[in-house]
Amino acid sequence: MPGQKKLPLIPTSVVGSHGLPGWLYSSLDRVDHGEFGPTDERELYDDAVKLAIMDQERAGIDLITDGEMRRWKFVQSFYSRMTGLTSQEPLRKLGPEGYDSVPRYVATEKIKVPDGLGIVDEFEYAKSQATHNLKATCPGPVTMSIHIRERPSAYKNRLELANEFVGPINAELKALEAAGATHIQIDEPSHSIIGGTVKDYVDLFNRTVEGVKARVGLHICFGNLASRPRFERGYANIFPDIMDVTADELVLEFANREMRDIEVCEQITEAKDVMIGVVDVKSFYTEKPEEVASKIRTVLKNSPAERVGIVPDCGFFTVPRWLTVRKLESLVGGAKIIRKELTG
Ligand SMILES: [Zn+2]
């Protein structure tokens, strides 16, 4: 049963998405052309989830996800579950994919999520397949607002827009808990996008997870669309205020930034756990287990091992599946080296 095994020292996990199998891309084109019936579509996604779980479990990841196989470009698939939105053509259709080339939405009226976000159904299926501990992932209110234009809008600014998602996400988290989720990770971007202070960001997060008793993680993301970040990639300026989030752990990316700001882990582990990104999802380079181990050692100089775990920097959506598996194996290899050093 997921969530029932005790995690080992230096647990390994993922941030969320798994590398998509090639056949899923070609099948999704056919889905778009109306060639799949509802049963075909369900089988398609179920099979993709089975593979994502198999890859993670075989690699030896302790706390897995369903690979977010049913989501498209992280949040795009959630917008079809909302009312009040009108879609707009991408601003740019030529050239390399970027943040300006995905569909955008305008909130012509107040947004509602009448039937929930669908994450509970994702979790229920994954639970029926997983043998390792399972983590549910959910975009936070800022992430959820990210492809909705600030102007024109039924909201006066992005903070107010993001605030609209607090209720629906909180309801989804509680439903996840009722479905047996013991580990939940909320994914949010840098606070700078909402234009407010870190305190505003913390307040929004805390209201989103209010009353949730499952273990809560917060992944603070610099963006990963087409393997490109979107924000200034530093964590130092959000401390110490970010420590006021009611999360049990912070899930942060370090590998792609050559471990910049790694010293914040010392502050974090005084009160929370930290999952450190030790594998770069924006690079084709496959880290060696010893390189992963060396990054963990840097953190262990100033933090107790009981508070430290490891993850890839972000989701693997933009990484080929074969490379995703290699990177997962290196992650696990690095953790094993350190566990041996710590326990003899
Ligand atoms: Zn991320």
Residues whose N, C-alpha, C, O or C-beta is under 5 A from the ligand:
A	BS01	ZN	C221 F222 D313 C314 G315
